[in-house]
Amino acid sequence: MGAGLDSYNGYGQRGGFHVIEEQLAAAVELFPIFARAHLLRTWGGIVDVTLDASPIVSTTPVDGVSVNCGWGTGGFKGTPGAGYTFAHTIATGEAHPLNAPFSLDRFETGHLIDEHGAAAVAH
């Protein structure tokens, strides 16, 4: 089960009890039998997720450098389409129409995608 994203950039690699509590409350609401389960371990590691929960598939200001990152836990499902559109971006130097909204400059312009609701983790 996944939990939500931190609302700030922090790289301390330590979990917080409030995150565990909120996630388990959601799990019990969905599956009441989980109330009897015992928590054996947790993980509070780093996952490369952008703050708008959408990946970056884009060229960069550095000539010849492009990035395809920030997928978090959704990259496995998006890999075929991302590979196709990213290859187009690298080959032509222009964003493919499907990955144009996922450009790096959206954080500068404020045109965030905000796909938290569509992400495959609880937010």
N, C-alpha and C positions, 0 to 999 in steps of 0.2 A: 504494500500500500504506500502510495506517495502522499506527501503533505504539501502544503503551500510554499510559496516562495517568500524569502525574506524581502522586506520592502526597502532594503538598503544593501549596499555592497559590503559584505563582511567575509573575511577569509579565515576566521578563527577555527574552523573545522570542529565546532562543538555544538551539540544539539541543545535545544531549550525545552524544558518540560512543558511549557505552554503549547508548543507545536505538537508534541506527542499527545497531550491531553485532547487537543482539538481534533486531531486525526482519529484517535481512538473513539471519541464521542461520535464522530461521523460514521465510523465503521459499525458501532453498536446500534446506531439508529437504522442503518441499512440492514444489518445482520444481528439481531438481538442475541443470538447464541454467543457472539463474541464477548459478551459481558462476563462470561465464565472463563475466558481465555487468560493465560498469563503471558505477560510481555517478557520475552527472553533476551532480546537485544534490539538496539536501535542503531541508526546510522545518521550522522549529521554532517555528512561530507559535502564536498563542492560538486555541483552539477552545472555545466555551462548553459545557463538559461539567462536570456536577456530580461530586462525589467518589464518589457511588454509581452513576454512569453512567446515571442516569435523569433525565428532564426534570422541570421544575417547572411544573405547570399548576394555578394556585391563585389565590385571593384573597390579599390582603396585609393587614396591620394598618392600612394607610392606606386610609381610606374612599374607595371608588370606584376603587381601583387594583388591578388583577389582573395576573398575569404568566404568560407562556407562554414558557419559555426553558430553556436547559441541554440542548438536544437534541444538541449536538455534531454528529456526522455523520449521525445517524439521523433528523433532523427531516424530511427530504424524504419518507421513507417513512411517517412518522407524521402528516403534515400533515392528511389528510382526517379522520381520527378525532379528532385534537387540536382541529381547528377546530370540529367538531360539539360535542364535550364542553366546550370552552372557551366557546363561545357560550351553552351552557346555564348554565355557571357565572356568566358575566357577567349574563345575563338574570335569573336567579333569586337570585343571591347565595349559592347553595349549590352545593357540588361535585357534578358528575354522578357516579354510581356508578363509572363507568369511570376517571375521573381523580381520584377521592378519595384513593387511595394516593399520588398525586404532589403532595401539598400541600406548601407551604413549611414548615409546622411539623414535618415529619418529621425535619428536622435538629435540632430542639429536643427532640423526644420520643425520638429514637433509632430510630424505625421506618423505617429505610432499606430501600430496595428491592433494592439490590445486583444489578443486571442486567449485570454485567461479562461474564458468559458468553454472554449473549444479544445483546450489542452487535455491531455489524457491523464492528468493528475488532479487531485483535489485542490481547489484554491478558495 
